[in-house]
């Protein structure tokens, strides 16, 4: 069943073509690796998937409704985007972890918080730490935990293991694979050839703003 569909989508910025005439259908439960040279439009593709930007032309359909029929807040409760450079706000990790609950007017679910910290092999005493004193890898894992407190239907990942050492990269890969096994659809940008085929069932290659290939692996 198609969960997210691009229909002849193009995106231009300052008269420059970033993405041109993309048409593809993403099914529920897919794990899609997105590969291609730097500057080919991969991150722009994820921004379109999350409605951070709007297409210059064409339509994006989510669960049989056009993106324009949803409020951005409604979409972002279903579609989570983790950037290559994580952004943490406020002073403490606790502020970041509480935020997804507060925007839903819910009390923090401490069991869910504890479970996610455990999955990422992090102690919950991180909650009291100052975000300015965290390493890049620690910030990335906290940003992931923040995005996963409420299970997204689609998880968009932009080179999220690039700041991690090998051991922590494997931990993150295993968490993402387990979420996919539970039904979350994953779109993952990676420049690592081995990583691109390790868990994916499809590989999307984007070059110079166009789909070069769309490969079904399994």
C-alpha positions in Angstrom: 0.0 0.0 0.0 1.4 3.4 -1.0 2.0 5.6 2.0 3.9 8.5 0.4 3.8 9.3 -3.3 5.7 11.9 -5.4 3.9 12.9 -8.6 6.1 14.8 -11.0 7.7 16.8 -8.2 10.2 19.5 -9.0 11.9 22.1 -6.8 13.7 25.2 -7.9 15.7 27.7 -5.8 16.8 31.0 -7.1 16.1 29.8 -10.7 18.3 26.8 -10.1 16.9 23.3 -10.5 17.4 21.2 -7.4 15.1 18.4 -8.1 13.4 17.6 -11.4 10.3 15.6 -12.2 10.5 13.0 -9.4 7.8 10.4 -9.4 7.9 7.5 -7.0 5.7 5.6 -4.6 6.9 4.6 -1.0 5.1 1.8 0.6 4.3 1.3 4.3 7.1 -0.6 5.9 9.8 0.3 3.3 13.4 0.8 4.3 14.8 3.0 1.6 18.4 4.0 1.3 18.9 7.2 -0.6 22.4 7.6 -2.2 24.1 9.8 -4.7 26.8 12.4 -4.9 26.9 15.4 -2.6 24.8 18.2 -3.9 22.5 15.9 -5.9 19.4 16.9 -4.0 19.0 14.1 -1.5 18.5 16.4 1.6 16.1 18.5 -0.4 14.1 15.4 -1.2 13.8 14.6 2.6 12.8 18.2 3.3 10.0 17.8 0.8 9.0 14.5 2.4 8.6 16.3 5.7 6.9 19.4 4.3 9.7 21.6 5.5 9.6 23.0 2.0 7.0 22.8 -0.7 7.4 21.6 -4.3 7.7 24.2 -7.0 5.5 21.9 -9.1 3.9 18.5 -8.8 2.1 16.9 -5.9 3.1 14.9 -2.8 0.4 12.5 -1.5 0.4 11.1 2.0 -2.1 8.4 2.8 -4.2 9.4 -0.2 -4.4 13.1 0.7 -2.3 15.9 -0.8 0.2 17.4 1.6 -1.6 20.8 1.2 -4.6 19.2 2.9 -2.7 18.7 6.1 -1.5 21.3 8.6 2.3 21.2 9.0 1.9 20.3 12.7 -0.3 17.4 11.9 2.2 16.0 9.4 5.1 16.4 11.7 3.4 14.2 14.3 3.5 11.4 11.7 6.7 12.2 9.8 9.9 12.7 11.8 13.1 14.2 10.3 16.5 13.8 11.9 19.2 16.1 10.4 22.8 15.3 9.8 23.7 18.1 12.2 21.4 17.7 15.3 19.7 20.7 16.8 19.0 20.7 20.5 17.4 23.7 22.1 17.2 25.2 25.6 19.7 24.3 28.3 19.2 20.7 29.3 18.5 17.4 27.7 15.3 17.2 29.8 13.8 20.2 28.0 14.3 18.4 24.7 12.8 15.2 25.9 9.8 16.9 27.5 9.0 18.9 24.4 7.2 16.2 22.3 4.9 15.6 25.3 4.2 19.3 26.0 3.1 20.0 22.4 0.6 17.2 22.7 -0.5 18.4 26.2 0.6 15.1 27.7 2.6 14.2 30.8 6.0 12.7 30.0 5.9 8.9 29.8 9.0 8.0 31.9 8.8 4.4 30.9 9.0 5.3 27.2 11.9 7.7 27.9 13.8 5.0 29.9 13.2 2.4 27.2 14.6 4.6 24.5 17.7 5.6 26.5 18.3 2.0 27.1 17.9 1.1 23.4 20.6 3.7 22.6 22.9 2.5 25.4 22.6 5.8 27.3 22.1 6.4 31.0 19.1 8.5 32.0 21.4 10.8 34.0 21.9 12.4 30.6 18.5 14.1 31.2 20.1 16.6 33.6 23.1 17.4 31.4 23.7 20.8 29.7 23.2 20.3 25.9 26.2 22.6 25.3 28.5 20.0 26.9 27.4 17.1 24.8 29.6 15.6 22.0 28.3 15.6 18.5 27.5 11.9 18.8 25.6 12.4 22.0 23.6 15.2 20.5 22.7 13.0 17.6 21.4 10.2 19.8 19.4 12.6 22.0 17.9 14.1 18.9 16.9 10.6 17.7 15.4 9.8 21.1 13.4 13.0 21.0 12.0 12.1 17.5 11.1 8.6 18.6 9.2 9.3 21.8 6.1 9.0 19.7 6.5 6.4 17.0 6.4 8.2 13.6 4.8 6.6 10.6 7.8 7.8 8.5 11.3 8.4 9.8 13.6 10.5 7.7 17.3 10.2 8.5 20.0 12.4 6.9 23.4 10.8 7.4 22.7 10.4 11.1 25.7 8.1 11.8 28.3 10.4 10.3 29.4 11.8 13.7 29.3 8.5 15.5 32.1 6.0 16.1 31.7 2.5 14.8 30.2 1.0 18.0 27.6 3.8 18.4 26.8 3.7 14.7 26.0 0.0 15.0 23.8 0.7 18.0 21.8 3.3 16.1 21.5 1.1 13.0 20.1 -1.7 15.2 17.5 0.6 16.7 16.4 1.9 13.3 16.2 -1.6 12.0 14.0 -2.7 14.9 11.7 0.3 14.4 11.4 -0.7 10.8 10.5 -4.2 11.8 7.8 -2.8 14.0 6.2 -1.0 11.0 7.9 2.4 10.8 8.8 3.4 7.2 12.4 4.5 7.0 14.1 6.8 4.4 17.9 7.0 5.1 20.5 9.1 3.3 23.9 7.5 3.5 27.2 7.7 1.7 28.3 4.4 3.1 27.9 1.7 0.4 27.8 -1.1 2.9 25.2 0.7 5.1 23.0 1.5 2.2 22.3 -2.2 1.5 22.5 -3.6 5.0 18.9 -3.2 6.0 17.2 -1.5 3.0 14.6 -3.2 0.8 15.0 -0.5 -1.8 17.8 1.9 -2.9 17.0 5.2 -4.5 19.9 6.8 -6.4 19.6 10.6 -7.0 22.0 12.4 -9.3 21.9 16.0 -10.5 18.3 16.3 -9.1 16.9 13.3 -11.0 16.2 9.7 -10.2 19.0 7.7 -11.7 17.8 4.4 -10.4 15.2 2.8 -8.1 16.3 -0.7 -7.1 14.3 -3.3 -5.2 16.6 -5.5 -3.2 14.2 -7.8 -1.4 
